[in-house]
Amino acid sequence: MAAPFPGTVWTVNDSAGNPVSGAQIYTYEAGTLTAKAVYTTAALTTATSNPVVCDASGRAQFFMGTGSYRFRVFDSGGVELTAYAADNISGGDDVAADLASVASASLGSGMVGHDGSLAYAAGTVGARLREVINAVDDYGAATNGTTSATAAIEAMFLDAATNGVREIFFPAGTYLLACDRTDSDYTCAVVISGLKNCVIRGTEGTKFTQNTSGAGPDEYGMFRIEKCEGLTFRDFEMDGSGIVSNGTGANRSRGFVLSNIDVNNKTTEYTPTNKRITFCNIYAHDMGGFVGTTTRATATSGAPPFHEQLRVQDCLCEDIIGQDHPVGVNYVKGIVVEGCRFLNDTSVTPMDNMAIDFSADTHQAIARNNYIRGFMFGAKCETHTGGGGGDAVRDSMRVLFENNTLEEIGLTDSLTYLGTATFGMRLSGRDVVARGNTIRARTVGVTTGGLGYGMVVTNATDAESHYLIEGNVITGTDGGINHDAPTDSAEKFTCVIRDNKISDTSSQGIIVSNGATVVDNRIYRSGGPGIEIQTPNQTFVHHNLLVDCCDTAVAAPVSATVAVFMNDTGAVGYTEVTDNIIIDTRGGSAAAYGYCLRAFATYTNPYVFRPGYSSGLATSIAFDKYVSVIGESRQLDATAVIEPRVFYVSNNPQTTSPWSGIAWRVGDRAYLQGQTAGQNDGWLCTVAGTPGTWVPFGVSQLANAYTVTNPSTDRALNVSADTTAQVAAVLGTLIADLQAASVLK
């Protein structure tokens, strides 16, 4: 029914907006051409003429009687003005009843308009009221915490999706979400499907809770979201403590599960998927997981469907100790986790969980300004093979971890978990940045912390991948940063590790391998080498500061502590180690060596070695056999001029078979470490080849009298080990040698 006109002033204008003088208004019974009277006053005693004739300004006034009317309007020449045609117009006697009616959406509040001057569009009051529903007032959801509210809430969400509801309000109270579902997986009490552009909010005192009173499983989630778009959940509490836990590894309860598949038939993908879902200012506790997505157990064709544009912001999660994690997602494009606090009780050994898990095929992911405490693992991005999509590699890519604080990460009583080292952050994807994060290990029950590595960086595929690990602080872990590239394709995998501060680790400060640039880091008090270089290939280590590193031995053949240890076993590319600063302030407990470079057995790898500054070390540089003291920067072509090399060796090159595999050059020299009085302390290569032709030179006058510290000289004094008499004897030998060579007369 159209809007009523019990008393009406008509103004008739033409299409140009000019008054139509003498316009004629005909009045009929509704839906007919039978004339129906209108009146001069509200008393309805005197009928007007029919038609009613407008004055010179196009105006006419009249009052309708009972029943409904039809109107037609003509100009003074008899031409109908169709814009003014109206039918089913209520007379004065129906207005009160129609306004009070709740029989249909077109009556009652549907008859009252609003002007649209606010943010929402013009329409009727009824339409606007239907955009906001109340779980208690409109659907009778129980709030006593003992009577299940599941059926009422699910019916409300179904109506909301059907009728375009814009806001759902849960008043203060405890809503028990008992579960009667028997889904095969990712079972949740309430399913929200097809809802769009809606805010679901509570207020202070709004809480959702669970128990096992339903017919469903002991462990289930609260809300499953599928085929939804533009939803915001905010301002309420989620308490999962009523769920039974089945022990370590159990999922326990979950807050939200976002599904892009039919959970009972995982090969069926939903279209559309979930988009623009936000979780804001929610307090979740004693659960297995807060926000997660489904995975698939069976292969599907093609790329998986993606959730898009998820946000978890300003939420507080406490004691989330299942495998689903506070935030654990797969197949998401565009997720932001920001300003949240994820807190587990530090006295509890956590299950196999972490705070943030950007898993298979998560793209454009940001975790920023979060505080994390008390987890076995901190956060990761991951690459998986398969993941519900056959044998396809599912790389997470373009991921940023920035300004997060991770404290009490790892186990309470062990450095490892089930044989696998724990980690603060694991970065295994493509194009990843970890910047400005702070990582501290657990200290409960252990002396060196309960965390394996602060950061683990790895490229699980041969795809183009680039990492930036910058400005992070790592302390109290077993190891600091472990950069492990399983492929030698360094041109496809680059990693810059710079400006990080690593302190008080049990073993290595930084481990690097292929495609790494390690520059301007500060490493304090590492139990093993401050920097360990494994299979370097296009690896650069420059301008790092290492203080009081190494109190554990490096593996044989150099059974001593080494601040920077390079083990080149199988490298195939260029390497530079230059201008690092190594300082030891511990006196007698100082590291034995600043550097140990070993096993450059094939000499196919050009490298540059320039030690830099060292202080407080027993020996600045130690070289295993086959390693050049001066290093090289050489061209691998026939015209290159290669300078003779100097080696510091542990055995006689003429009598040791491994030496025979090296292409020696004329002028190469080898010096013996650990000299014995009366034995040769060095050899000179006179004929190039394999094994080369060697002649001995220089017989030591005293055991351990010489230490090679400068590649431009044959001998140097180890003054700290020499008495005055020993110094005199050495000087006498040097003078005799010089006179024999006709240098002194």
ZIQUISUL-V774443 format. One line per field, one symbol per residue. psi: psi as a letter, one per 40 degrees, with the letter a starting at -180 (. if undefined). Layout:
psi->???
//
This chain:
psi->hiiigdhhhhhhiadeeiigheihhhhiiheafhihiiidieefdhiiihihhiadefiihihiaiaiihiihiaeeehhgdeehiifhiideedddddeifdieeabeeehiiefeadiiiaidddddeehihddddefhieeedhhedddddddddddddefhdhhhhiiihhhgiheifidifhidhhhhehifihhiaahehhhiiafeieaidhiidhhhhfihfihhifiihheeeihheaheidaiichhhheiheegeehiihiahighhhhfhhhifidichiiiiieiiiiaiiihihgihhhfihhhfgfaeeidhhiifhhghhhhfihhhiheehhiagiidhhgahfhifhhhhfihhhfidiciiiihihcfefbeihghiighhhhfihhifiaideieihfehiiidhhhgahghhhhfihhiiieheieeifhcidhhhiheieihhhihhhfihhieidichhhhheiegdeehihhhifihhifidbidhhibhfihhhfihhhfidahdhhhhgihfhhhifihhhfiheiiiiieggihhdhhhgggeieaihhhifihhhheebdeiididihhifgdefehhihhhdaiiheidhdhhhiiehhdeiigihgieehhhiiihihieihddehdddeehgiihehihihifihheiieiihhdhiaheihihiihhhehhfdihheheeidiihgddehidddddddddddddddddefdi.
//
